[in-house]
C-alpha cells in the first residue's frame, strides 16, 4: 500500500494503491462497446470484467449485465444470432427460482434453462439463445475460456 505524508494535514494516510507484484491484478470493468451476434444487448450496458485488454495475460473473457423485468413483446430484441466460438462458453443466469426462462439451441438440440442456471456450450458448437420470460430482474454473467470470444 502506498503511504503518503500529507504536509498540510500533518499525518500519513493510505492512498489505496498497491505497488507490489500483483498491482495489475485489480482493475475496474469497462463498458462493452461491441457485441457481435447479440442485437439489443448493448442497450443494457454490459460490463467486461476480464479480457486481454484489461489484463494482458488473461485466458478468460467475462462480461455481466442486468436484465430488467420485461414484457414478452420486448424480449425478441435480445435474441442472439447463430454463432460458434473457438473456446468454451459458460452462461450463468442469477435470479430467483422461476424469474426467467431462456431457450437455447445447441446444434440441433433445444434446451430450456430457467433461473438460476448455468448453460455450458463447448467450443465449436453452433448455438443461439433467446429469452422467453423475465418476470423480475436477473443478472447474467458470460465467461468464454482462453480469452477468445470471436465467432468462427
C-alpha positions in Angstrom: 0.0 0.0 0.0 1.4 3.4 -0.8 1.6 5.6 2.3 1.6 9.3 1.7 2.7 12.0 4.2 0.3 14.9 3.7 2.2 18.1 4.7 -0.9 20.2 5.2 -2.8 17.6 7.4 0.4 16.6 9.2 -0.4 13.0 9.1 0.1 9.9 7.0 -2.7 8.0 5.2 -3.0 5.1 2.8 -3.7 6.1 -0.8 -5.2 2.8 -1.7 -2.7 1.9 -4.4 -0.8 -1.3 -4.1 2.6 -1.1 -5.6 3.5 -4.8 -5.2 4.0 -7.7 -7.6 0.2 -8.1 -8.3 -0.8 -4.4 -8.5 -2.1 -5.0 -12.1 -4.5 -7.8 -10.8 -7.1 -5.3 -9.5 -8.8 -3.2 -12.2 -12.2 -1.7 -12.9 -14.5 -3.3 -15.5 -15.1 -1.5 -18.8 -18.3 -0.8 -20.8 -18.9 -3.3 -23.6 -18.8 -1.4 -26.9 -19.5 -4.2 -29.4 -21.2 -7.5 -29.0 -21.4 -9.3 -32.4 -24.4 -11.7 -32.6 -26.3 -10.1 -29.8 -28.6 -7.3 -31.1 -30.1 -5.2 -28.3 -27.8 -6.2 -25.5 -25.6 -3.1 -25.7 -28.7 -1.1 -24.6 -28.3 -2.9 -21.2 -24.7 -1.5 -20.8 -22.9 -4.8 -20.2 -19.6 -4.6 -18.4 -16.5 -6.5 -19.4 -14.8 -7.7 -16.1 -11.9 -9.5 -17.7 -10.4 -9.7 -21.1 -7.0 -9.4 -22.8 -7.2 -5.5 -22.8 -7.8 -5.3 -19.1 -5.3 -8.0 -18.2 -2.8 -8.9 -20.9 -2.2 -12.4 -19.6 -6.0 -13.2 -19.4 -7.1 -16.6 -20.6 -10.7 -15.6 -19.9 -13.3 -13.2 -21.2 -16.1 -12.3 -18.7 -19.0 -9.9 -19.1 -22.0 -9.3 -17.0 -25.3 -7.4 -17.3 -28.7 -7.0 -15.6 -31.9 -7.9 -17.5 -34.8 -5.9 -16.1 -38.3 -7.3 -15.8 -39.7 -7.3 -19.4 -43.0 -7.8 -21.2 -42.9 -10.8 -23.6 -43.3 -8.5 -26.6 -40.0 -6.7 -25.7 -37.9 -9.9 -25.4 -37.3 -10.7 -29.2 -34.8 -7.8 -29.4 -32.4 -9.7 -27.2 -32.5 -13.0 -29.3 -28.9 -14.0 -30.1 -27.9 -14.9 -33.6 -26.5 -18.3 -34.5 -22.8 -18.4 -33.5 -19.8 -20.7 -33.0 -16.9 -19.8 -30.7 -13.4 -21.3 -30.8 -13.5 -21.7 -27.0 -15.9 -23.0 -24.3 -18.6 -20.6 -23.2 -20.3 -20.6 -19.8 -23.6 -18.7 -19.5 -24.8 -18.1 -15.9 -28.2 -16.7 -15.0 -28.7 -15.4 -11.4 -32.1 -14.7 -10.1 -35.0 -16.0 -8.0 -36.2 -19.5 -8.9 -38.5 -19.1 -11.9 -37.8 -15.4 -12.5 -36.5 -16.1 -16.0 -36.6 -18.7 -18.8 -34.4 -19.0 -21.9 -34.5 -21.2 -24.9 -31.1 -22.5 -26.0 -30.4 -24.3 -29.2 -27.0 -26.2 -29.4 -26.5 -27.7 -32.8 -30.0 -29.2 -33.4 -30.9 -29.8 -29.7 -33.3 -27.4 -27.9 -32.9 -26.8 -24.2 -34.8 -24.7 -21.7 -32.9 -23.0 -18.9 -34.5 -21.2 -16.0 -33.2 -19.1 -13.2 -30.9 -19.7 -11.6 -29.0 -21.8 -14.1 -25.7 -22.4 -15.9 -25.5 -23.3 -19.6 -22.3 -24.8 -20.9 -21.5 -24.5 -24.6 -18.4 -26.5 -25.7 -16.0 -24.9 -28.2 -17.1 -25.4 -31.9 -20.8 -26.0 -31.1 -23.2 -23.8 -33.2 -25.7 -22.2 -30.8 -28.0 -19.3 -30.0 -30.4 -18.4 -27.2 -33.5 -16.3 -26.7 -35.3 -15.1 -23.6 -38.8 -16.5 -23.2 -39.7 -14.9 -19.9 -38.2 -12.4 -17.4 -40.7 -11.7 -14.7 -38.2 -9.8 -12.4 -34.7 -8.5 -12.8 -31.9 -11.1 -13.2 -28.2 -10.9 -13.6 -26.4 -12.6 -16.4 -22.7 -13.5 -16.5 -20.9 -15.0 -19.5 -17.4 -16.4 -19.5 -15.5 -17.6 -22.5 -12.4 -19.5 -21.7 -8.9 -18.8 -23.3 -9.8 -15.1 -23.7 -11.4 -15.8 -27.1 -14.9 -14.6 -27.9 -14.6 -14.2 -31.6 -17.0 -16.2 -33.7 -15.7 -18.7 -36.2 
